[in-house]
């Protein structure tokens, strides 16, 4: 099987591909453990059933759980990741926001820079783009500057493509197909190497919302008529298609029970995803359970 099969549809630089190869499985997929949530969600994750507040634990879990990379903000990348001695590829998350201000005017600002990631030896960088936020006049130029620096270094750019803000809330919300497909497309337009998305959820209120384009109102009605498993897979495929050849990782999202989590993962694989970037659904579980679930996700990717 072609290890670069997810990177054949569009053009990537030699530097991007060389670094991307470090996180690929033999069948071309990947599974990443993100740990940027303590900035995004504050310290509530200390309630996890494992040692979730300890970055050393996270790095060990990533290695022992068969993950292909870990995503950390600069400080943890600098102070904790070196203990892995290069056994685990690093993605440096370049921006973030706390959970204190409301999301009405969401903006994720710099916590570090591309040259920090280069100096640390990272394989790539991550950037959160809040599609549709009233702060997009600052967000989009900030991402454009990051993309320019990534091009200078041949550094892969992973864009967290997240709909957010008061306008998004008025047009279906941050979890519907309309906004998530549109966010993935904007990430592709901005030059992402890889796109991170959430799996869209059912949004029956979209059907009667005259603030949403008729195309998506009709689409939502059609999707809601499908059986559950088929509907999830179609929603995943539509996000992948919106990216037009730029590989898509799906997020694990908020904590879920095993059944719901694995059904969502199966839908994403059927939809053609490049892999998964799963945080809370791994490191908030007890260690043995996290490894067990990681093995099940790995098995699903192996059958893709």
N, C-alpha and C positions, 0 to 999 in steps of 0.2 A: 504494500500500500504506500502511496506517495505521502511522505511525512509533511510536505508543504501543500497538501491539497486544498486547504482553506485559504491559501495565499496565492492561488494561481489565477484568480479572476480579474485582479487589478494589479497595478504596478507598485512594488515596494523597493526601497533602496537596498543596496547590499548590506549596509550597516543594520538596518531594521531586521532583515532576514537572518543575519548572523546572530543577532541577539535573541530573536524570537525562537530560533532553533533550540536554545538552551532550556525552554520550558515545554517543548513538544514531546508527546508520547509517540511511540512507533506508528500509531494510526493517525497522527496529526492533531489530536485533541489535547486539551490541557485542563488542569484543575488547580485553582489558585485559592489560597487562604488569605482573605483581607482582614486587616486589624487596624483600620482607620476609625473605627466606630467610637472610640473613647473621646475623640474630638467632636464627632458628629452628635453623639447621644449622651455625653457626660459619663459619670462613673456608675450609672445604673447597672452596667454589665457585671459589676462585682457580685451580683446575685447569681451568676452562673454556677453550675454544679461542679465545675472544675476550677483550676487555678487561673481563671480567665483574666485576672488583673496583671498577670506576670508575663511580660514579653518573652522571657526565656522559655516559659511553658509553651507559648504559641509557636515559637520556632521549632521546639521539639515535636509538638503535635503535627506541624506541617511535614516534617521529615518522616516521622513514624507513621503518619496517616497517608503517605504516598502522594502528597501535594507536589505540584511542579514549581511553585513559587509562593512567596509571601509578600503582601503589600503592607508597608509601614510608613508612617510619617517620618520626617527627618530625624527627630531626636531618638526614636527607637531604632531607626536604621543605623544611627551613629553609635549608640551605646550598647545595643543588645544583639543585632544581627551578626556582627563580627564573630560572635561565639560559635556560629555555625561553620566557620572556616571555609566558606564557599560551597558547602554541601547543598545549599538551598538558594536558588536564584532570588534576587530582590527586586521588587517594584517600589519605587519611592513615590508616595502620594504627595503631590505638590500643592494642593490647596484644601481648604476645609472651612467649615463654619460650626459654631457651637449651637446647641439646641435652645439657647436663651432667647434670642430675638425671634419674633414670629417669621413664618415662611412667606408672608405676603410679598416681600421684596427680596427674595432669596438671592444671596450672592456668596460664593465660596472663594475666599481670597487666598493669596499665596501664604504657604507655611514654609516653603523652600523653593529651590530653583533647579533647572535642568543640570547646570554644572555641578550642583551638590550631588545629584544622582550619579553623574559621570565619575566624580571623584571617589564616591563610595563603592563603585563597581557594580552598579545596578544594571539589570538587563532591560529595564524600561521605567517609564514614569506614568503615574495616573493623574487624571484631572477630572474634577466634577464640573460638568456643564449643566446649568439649570435652564433647560429649554422653556421658553415662554415667560420667564420671570420679568417683571418690570425693570430689573437691574441688568437686562441683557445688553444694554449699551456699554456696560463695563465688563460684563462677563465674556462676551464674544471677542472683543479686542484683546482681553487678557489671554484667552485661549489661543488666539492667533499668534500672539507673541511667544507663547510656550511652543506651539507647533513650529515656529521659525527656528527656535533654539534646538528643538529635537532634530530638525532637518540638518542643522549645522553639525551635530554630533552623530547622526545616524542612529538616533535613540527612538525606539518604539514608543508611541503615544497611545495609552489606553484611556479612552474617554468614558467616564461614568455619565451616561446620557439620561438625565433625570428631569422630567417635567416638574416644575415647581412654581409657586407664586399665586397671587390672587386671580390673575387672568386664567391660569390653568384650572383653578378651582371652579371657575365659572363655565369652563368648557370641557366638562367631563371628568376632571380630576387627574391626579398624577399616576393612576394605575390603569387607565383605560387604553384600548388599542389606538384610538385617535392620537392621544398625546405621546404615547411611548413609541409608536411608529414614526411620528414626526420628529421626536428627539433623536432617534437612531439615524434618521436621514440627515439631520443637521450635523451630527457628529461626523458622518461620512463626508459631508460637504466641507467640514472644517479641516479634514486631513487626518482623521484618526487612523492609527494602524490597526487597532482592535477597539471594539465598542462593547461596553458593559450596559446591559439593560435588565429591567425587571420583566417577568412574564406578565402580560396584561391580564387583568381580571374582568369579570363580567361587569357591565355598566349599563343596566337597563334604563337609567335616567337619560342616557345619551339619546335614545330613540326620539324623545319628545323635546329635546333641547334645541330650540331654533338658533342658538348661538354657535352651533356646531355645523360644519358643512354637510349638506344633504347626503353626500357620498358616504360619510362615516355614520350618519344616522341610519341609513338603509343597511350598511354593512353590519352594524351592531344588531339590528333586528334579525338579519340572516344568521349571524353567529349564534345568537341566543336560541335559535331553533335546532342547533346541532346537539348530538349527545355530548356529555361532559368531556370525555377523554378526547374525542375528535375536536371539540371546540378549543381545548387548551393547545393541542398540537397545531391547529390552524392559526391561532393567535401567535404562537411562537414563530411559525414559519413566516408570517406576515412581517414580524419585526426583522427577521433575518433577511427577507426580501427587500425591506425598506433600506437596509444598509448596502444593497447592491454590490455584494462581493467582499465588503470589508467584514472580517470575521466577527461574530457576535458571541460574547460570553453572557450567560444568564446568572443573575444574582440569586442567592438562596432566600433573601428577604427576611422578614421577621420569623421568630421561632415557630416551627410547625411540628405536628406529630409526624411519626415516621410515614404513615400511609399518605397523608397529604403531600409531604415533602417529596417522596419518591414518585408519586403520580405526576407532580409538576416537573420533576427532573426527566421523567420518561417523555413527557410532552415536548420538552425543549430539545431532547435528542431527536425525536421524530421530526421536529421542526427544522432540523439542520444546524443546530448550534455548534460553535467551535469548542465549547466547553463550559465550565462553571467557575464562578468566583463566589465562594460560600464561606461566610464568616460566622455569624451568630448561631446558625443551625449546626455548626461544628463545635466551636470552642465554648459554647455555653452548656453543652451536654457533658455528662461525665466522660472521662477520658476513654474508657473502653467502648462506650456507646458511640462517641464521636468517631473512633477508628472504624467501628462496624458500619456506620452510615457512610463514611468516606469510601469504604470498600465497595458498598452497594452502588454508589455513584460512579466509582471507577469501572465497575462491571457494566453499568449502563453505557458508559462512554466506549468501552471496549467492543460493544456490539454495534456501535454506530457505523 
